[in-house]
Amino acid sequence: MTQADDPNRDNAPLSKKLDDLYKLIEGIEIAMFTTRRPDGYLVSRPMATQTQAEGSDLWFVTDVESHKLDELELDPHVNLAYYRDRTREWVSVSGTATVSQDRRAIRELYRRDWKAWFGDQGGARDGGPEDPRLALILVDVDSVTYLKVNKPAPLVLFEVAKGMVTGTPPKVGAQRVVTGAEIDAFGRK
C-alpha cells in the first residue's frame, strides 16, 4: 500500500496542511523536546515553542549552560512531540537543531515571561534580552506527521466508544504528513 492509498492519510492541499499544522502547534504551545544523550539514550523535556520568525521553522529559548546543548552538539537531530488531550490531536516533528546566540534574533523574539525561567542573578544575568545565558534553538523541519481532528468532541468520544465495542480503530481525524521538501517548496516561515 502506498501513502496515497492509506485510508488514514489525508491528502489535503499543502497550504491547508501547513496552515493546520502551525495552528495546532500554536494552540498546544508546549513540546516534549527529545535529544540524544552522549550515552545514546533519548531524553525529553518540556519546552515552549516561541513565536514564529524568519530563518527557521520552530524556535525555542534555552540556557547556554543546559545539558541539552551538549547533546545537540553531539547529535543535532531532534523530535518534538505535541499533544492536545481535549481533542486528541497530536504533532510529531523530526528536525535538525541549531543553537544561536544572535542578540538581534533574541531581542526580536524576547518575551517578558522568559525572566521567570532564567531568574535575576545580578548584572547582565538578569533574564532580560541581553542576558548572556539566553540562546535560541532553531529547528529546521525534516518531516512532520500529525492528526487533525475534524469532528466535534462529542463525536470523537462516540468514535472511541464505538471502537471499543466493535474492535475497530476510531476515525477521529485526518493523519497528515508534511516533508521538509514540501515546506521548502512552499516557502519556510
One Martini backbone bead per residue (centre of mass of N, CA, C, O) as a GRO file, in nm:
protein
  189
    1MET     BB    1   0.095   0.037   0.024
    2THR     BB    2   0.055   0.355  -0.027
    3GLN     BB    3   0.018   0.666   0.089
    4ALA     BB    4  -0.227   0.731  -0.102
    5ASP     BB    5  -0.387   0.453   0.003
    6ASP     BB    6  -0.421   0.550   0.284
    7PRO     BB    7  -0.707   0.582   0.481
    8ASN     BB    8  -0.558   0.772   0.716
    9ARG     BB    9  -0.480   0.964   0.491
   10ASP     BB   10  -0.443   1.303   0.408
   11ASN     BB   11  -0.493   1.501   0.090
   12ALA     BB   12  -0.431   1.781   0.143
   13PRO     BB   13  -0.331   2.067   0.080
   14LEU     BB   14  -0.044   2.213   0.165
   15SER     BB   15  -0.156   2.480   0.281
   16LYS     BB   16  -0.349   2.336   0.480
   17LYS     BB   17  -0.146   2.165   0.634
   18LEU     BB   18   0.028   2.406   0.736
   19ASP     BB   19  -0.190   2.570   0.873
   20ASP     BB   20  -0.281   2.348   1.072
   21LEU     BB   21  -0.009   2.296   1.201
   22TYR     BB   22   0.048   2.585   1.321
   23LYS     BB   23  -0.214   2.595   1.486
   24LEU     BB   24  -0.155   2.356   1.665
   25ILE     BB   25   0.109   2.455   1.789
   26GLU     BB   26  -0.003   2.718   1.906
   27GLY     BB   27  -0.230   2.566   2.085
   28ILE     BB   28  -0.016   2.396   2.261
   29GLU     BB   29   0.309   2.510   2.292
   30ILE     BB   30   0.408   2.238   2.421
   31ALA     BB   31   0.706   2.048   2.399
   32MET     BB   32   0.861   1.749   2.351
   33PHE     BB   33   1.210   1.754   2.374
   34THR     BB   34   1.426   1.547   2.180
   35THR     BB   35   1.731   1.388   2.268
   36ARG     BB   36   2.073   1.277   2.263
   37ARG     BB   37   2.276   1.127   2.458
   38PRO     BB   38   2.600   1.023   2.496
   39ASP     BB   39   2.484   0.716   2.569
   40GLY     BB   40   2.219   0.710   2.347
   41TYR     BB   41   1.994   0.814   2.496
   42LEU     BB   42   1.683   0.940   2.543
   43VAL     BB   43   1.554   1.284   2.594
   44SER     BB   44   1.290   1.465   2.759
   45ARG     BB   45   1.149   1.805   2.741
   46PRO     BB   46   0.986   2.082   2.824
   47MET     BB   47   0.889   2.325   2.565
   48ALA     BB   48   0.844   2.641   2.440
   49THR     BB   49   0.709   2.771   2.175
   50GLN     BB   50   0.787   3.019   1.970
   51THR     BB   51   0.755   3.254   1.779
   52GLN     BB   52   0.747   3.305   1.466
   53ALA     BB   53   1.030   3.319   1.238
   54GLU     BB   54   1.270   3.389   1.049
   55GLY     BB   55   1.493   3.099   0.950
   56SER     BB   56   1.273   2.903   1.085
   57ASP     BB   57   1.031   2.691   1.201
   58LEU     BB   58   1.143   2.657   1.505
   59TRP     BB   59   1.145   2.798   1.843
   60PHE     BB   60   1.376   2.818   2.124
   61VAL     BB   61   1.457   2.864   2.462
   62THR     BB   62   1.780   2.881   2.639
   63ASP     BB   63   2.043   2.764   2.830
   64VAL     BB   64   2.386   2.746   2.782
   65GLU     BB   65   2.412   2.548   3.055
   66SER     BB   66   2.274   2.318   2.929
   67HIS     BB   67   2.267   1.981   2.832
   68LYS     BB   68   2.129   1.999   2.552
   69LEU     BB   69   2.374   2.132   2.405
   70ASP     BB   70   2.559   1.889   2.421
   71GLU     BB   71   2.371   1.700   2.267
   72LEU     BB   72   2.351   1.875   2.001
   73GLU     BB   73   2.653   1.859   1.934
   74LEU     BB   74   2.648   1.545   1.884
   75ASP     BB   75   2.315   1.561   1.806
   76PRO     BB   76   2.083   1.753   1.608
   77HIS     BB   77   1.863   1.552   1.636
   78VAL     BB   78   1.504   1.590   1.661
   79ASN     BB   79   1.205   1.575   1.869
   80LEU     BB   80   0.860   1.682   1.850
   81ALA     BB   81   0.593   1.667   2.095
   82TYR     BB   82   0.241   1.701   2.056
   83TYR     BB   83  -0.054   1.738   2.286
   84ARG     BB   84  -0.421   1.729   2.285
   85ASP     BB   85  -0.643   1.607   2.501
   86ARG     BB   86  -0.926   1.721   2.426
   87THR     BB   87  -0.885   1.621   2.096
   88ARG     BB   88  -0.630   1.423   2.020
   89GLU     BB   89  -0.415   1.591   1.913
   90TRP     BB   90  -0.108   1.566   1.706
   91VAL     BB   91   0.261   1.613   1.697
   92SER     BB   92   0.543   1.518   1.480
   93VAL     BB   93   0.885   1.631   1.486
   94SER     BB   94   1.149   1.625   1.255
   95GLY     BB   95   1.489   1.751   1.316
   96THR     BB   96   1.724   2.027   1.307
   97ALA     BB   97   1.951   2.170   1.528
   98THR     BB   98   2.025   2.514   1.623
   99VAL     BB   99   2.247   2.736   1.777
  100SER     BB  100   2.176   3.076   1.908
  101GLN     BB  101   2.320   3.422   1.997
  102ASP     BB  102   2.147   3.623   1.848
  103ARG     BB  103   2.052   3.927   1.960
  104ARG     BB  104   1.843   4.014   1.754
  105ALA     BB  105   1.665   3.761   1.775
  106ILE     BB  106   1.617   3.771   2.078
  107ARG     BB  107   1.482   4.049   2.082
  108GLU     BB  108   1.250   3.975   1.883
  109LEU     BB  109   1.144   3.714   2.073
  110TYR     BB  110   1.111   3.837   2.333
  111ARG     BB  111   0.979   3.756   2.663
  112ARG     BB  112   0.899   3.831   2.983
  113ASP     BB  113   0.868   3.524   3.088
  114TRP     BB  114   1.169   3.441   3.080
  115LYS     BB  115   1.259   3.546   3.361
  116ALA     BB  116   1.139   3.309   3.526
  117TRP     BB  117   1.357   3.091   3.405
  118PHE     BB  118   1.633   3.264   3.474
  119GLY     BB  119   1.654   3.491   3.644
  120ASP     BB  120   1.822   3.702   3.889
  121GLN     BB  121   2.192   3.729   3.913
  122GLY     BB  122   2.287   3.981   3.812
  123GLY     BB  123   2.339   4.207   3.608
  124ALA     BB  124   2.328   4.061   3.296
  125ARG     BB  125   2.185   3.816   3.470
  126ASP     BB  126   1.837   3.906   3.436
  127GLY     BB  127   1.657   3.773   3.189
  128GLY     BB  128   1.712   3.942   2.960
  129PRO     BB  129   1.796   4.007   2.624
  130GLU     BB  130   2.120   4.038   2.729
  131ASP     BB  131   2.153   3.770   2.838
  132PRO     BB  132   2.414   3.533   2.806
  133ARG     BB  133   2.228   3.267   2.851
  134LEU     BB  134   2.078   3.320   2.598
  135ALA     BB  135   1.922   3.092   2.364
  136LEU     BB  136   1.863   2.951   2.048
  137ILE     BB  137   1.648   2.706   1.904
  138LEU     BB  138   1.665   2.582   1.582
  139VAL     BB  139   1.413   2.417   1.380
  140ASP     BB  140   1.450   2.209   1.110
  141VAL     BB  141   1.236   2.053   0.908
  142ASP     BB  142   1.199   1.717   0.783
  143SER     BB  143   0.930   1.608   0.943
  144VAL     BB  144   0.564   1.553   0.953
  145THR     BB  145   0.321   1.429   1.190
  146TYR     BB  146  -0.046   1.448   1.201
  147LEU     BB  147  -0.353   1.517   1.387
  148LYS     BB  148  -0.666   1.619   1.253
  149VAL     BB  149  -0.949   1.708   1.390
  150ASN     BB  150  -1.296   1.675   1.230
  151LYS     BB  151  -1.450   1.667   1.513
  152PRO     BB  152  -1.642   1.682   1.760
  153ALA     BB  153  -1.607   1.579   2.080
  154PRO     BB  154  -1.859   1.388   2.093
  155LEU     BB  155  -1.771   1.222   1.838
  156VAL     BB  156  -1.506   1.124   1.945
  157LEU     BB  157  -1.621   0.965   2.183
  158PHE     BB  158  -1.796   0.783   2.009
  159GLU     BB  159  -1.567   0.656   1.840
  160VAL     BB  160  -1.422   0.529   2.080
  161ALA     BB  161  -1.657   0.358   2.184
  162LYS     BB  162  -1.705   0.206   1.919
  163GLY     BB  163  -1.422   0.077   1.911
  164MET     BB  164  -1.455  -0.087   2.173
  165VAL     BB  165  -1.701  -0.257   2.069
  166THR     BB  166  -1.591  -0.340   1.762
  167GLY     BB  167  -1.260  -0.330   1.724
  168THR     BB  168  -1.226  -0.053   1.582
  169PRO     BB  169  -1.076   0.207   1.484
  170PRO     BB  170  -1.097   0.526   1.527
  171LYS     BB  171  -1.243   0.814   1.344
  172VAL     BB  172  -1.121   1.145   1.426
  173GLY     BB  173  -0.920   1.197   1.174
  174ALA     BB  174  -0.640   1.342   0.999
  175GLN     BB  175  -0.360   1.215   0.866
  176ARG     BB  176  -0.050   1.393   0.830
  177VAL     BB  177   0.211   1.475   0.586
  178VAL     BB  178   0.528   1.656   0.604
  179THR     BB  179   0.790   1.770   0.429
  180GLY     BB  180   1.070   1.951   0.389
  181ALA     BB  181   1.030   1.990   0.082
  182GLU     BB  182   0.748   2.116   0.105
  183ILE     BB  183   0.832   2.356   0.275
  184ASP     BB  184   1.033   2.468   0.074
  185ALA     BB  185   0.832   2.501  -0.166
  186PHE     BB  186   0.641   2.699   0.003
  187GLY     BB  187   0.797   2.834   0.230
  188ARG     BB  188   0.944   2.930   0.481
  189LYS     BB  189   0.878   3.125   0.769
   0.00000   0.00000   0.00000
